[in-house]
């Protein structure tokens, strides 16, 4: 009988545990300023709006007809058929979308009627009651909350939608 045999117990020593805690603390200290400096709600709203504009463009191309996204107020927008018939937002389930978390639209540039429309080929344009005008320059749609801003850009001719925050 081997009563005095030592059994090896596996696990962490207190020194190893402290080293891991120090490394995690250093990584958190490096990541925290970036996390605090970014507004994830604003970023998410900008990406959601970009997706909704792309959705209008996709509808226009797949159905070979005109669709548009319109800014209705300081924090609401919708997507409609060219006839004015509202389209339900696929993620919200409503025709009119309200931005969350105190996010509001800034001054739109290149969109005189506060809307971006797409023809059956996905080409962007602006329109008024009587005319259809191709997008002359890259249009911008700023979203702001507090002192943070994200900007959507819609390229003329192609209708490419990009977001920069």
N, C-alpha and C positions, 0 to 999 in steps of 0.2 A: 504494500500500500504506500502510495506516494503522497503523504500528507503535506509535505512542504513544497510541493510544486507550485510555482507561481503561474497564475493564469493571466494572460495578457488581456487587458480590457481596452477595447477600441473606443475612440471618442476624440473630442477636441480638448486641448489644454486651454487654460484660461489665457495664456499668451496668444495662442492662435485666434481665439475668439476676439481678443482686444485688437489684434492686427486687422481682422476683417471689419470690425466696427469702425476703425480709423479710416480704412480705405473707402467704405461706404459713405462716411462723413465727408471726406474730401470730394468724392464724386457728387454728392448732394450739394455741396457748397459751390461747385462749378456749374451745376445745372440750374440752381435756384434763380440766379439773375436772369437767365434766358426765359425761364418759365414765368416769372413775375412780369417781365417786360413784354410778354406777348399776350394778346387778348384772344383766347381760344374761341370765345363766343363770336367775336367779330370775324375771325377767320372762317369759322363754320358757316356763318350767315353769308359771307362773300362766296364761298364755294357752293352753297345751296342755290344762291341767285344765279351763279354761272351755270349750274346744272339745269336750272329752269329755263334759262335763255337757250341753252343747247337743245333742251327738249322742244322748245318752240321751233327751232331751226330743223330739228329732226322730223317733227310733224309736217312742216312745210315740204320737206323733201320727199317723205314717204307718201304723202297724199297729193303732191303736185299742186299745192294751193298756198295761199298766203296765210301766215300766222304771225302774231306779234306779242311782245311782252311790253307792258305799259306800267310806268311808275304812276300810281294814282294819287299818292300823298307823300308826306315826309317819311312814312315807314310801311307803306303798303304797295303791292304791285299785283298784276295778274297777267294771264296769258289768254288771248282770244283768237278766234278765227277772224279773218279779214272782214267778215260780215258783222263782227261784234259779238258773236256767240262766245260766252266764256268757256274755257277749258278747265276741267278739274285738275288741280295740281296733283301729280302722282304720289307725292310723299305726304302732303298735308290733307288731301281729300276735299279741299275747298277751292273755289274759283279765285278768291282773293287771298293773298298771303300777306301776313303781317310779320315784319321783322321782329326778332326777339331781343331781349336784354338791352333796351334803350338804343339799339342800332337805328340810325336814320340815314337817308340818302343825302349826299352832298349835292353840289351843283353839277348836273349832267352836261357834258360837252359833246358836240357833234350830233345831238339828238334834240332838234328844236321842238318836237311835239312830245317830249318825254317818253318816247317809245322807240323800240327797235323792232323792225319787221323783217320777215324773210320771205322771199318768193319760193316758187316750187323747186328751184335749184339750190336753195340755201343761201342765196346772195342777200346780204343785209341792205335795208333801205329805211328811209324815214318817210312818213306820209302825213298828209293833212287831209282835209275833207275832200279835196278835188284832185290831188296830185300824188304821184308815187315818185320819190326822188332817191336815187342810189346814195348810199352812205358816202359822203365826200372825203372824210378823213377818218382816222381811227377814233371811234367814240369811246368816251370814258364815263363810267358810273362809279362815283366814290361812295363808300359806306363808311360812316364814322360812329364812334362811341367814345365819349370823353375826349382824350387827345390822340386817340389812335385812328388810323385810316387804312382801309383796304380799297384798292381800285380795280375795277373790272375794265378790261380793254377789249373792244370788239373791232377787229380789223376789217377795213373796207374790202370789197371784192370777195374775200373768202369767208368772212363771218366768224373767224377764229376767236374764241372767247378765252381770255387769260386773266388770272388773278395775281395781283402783287400786293403784299402786306408789309 
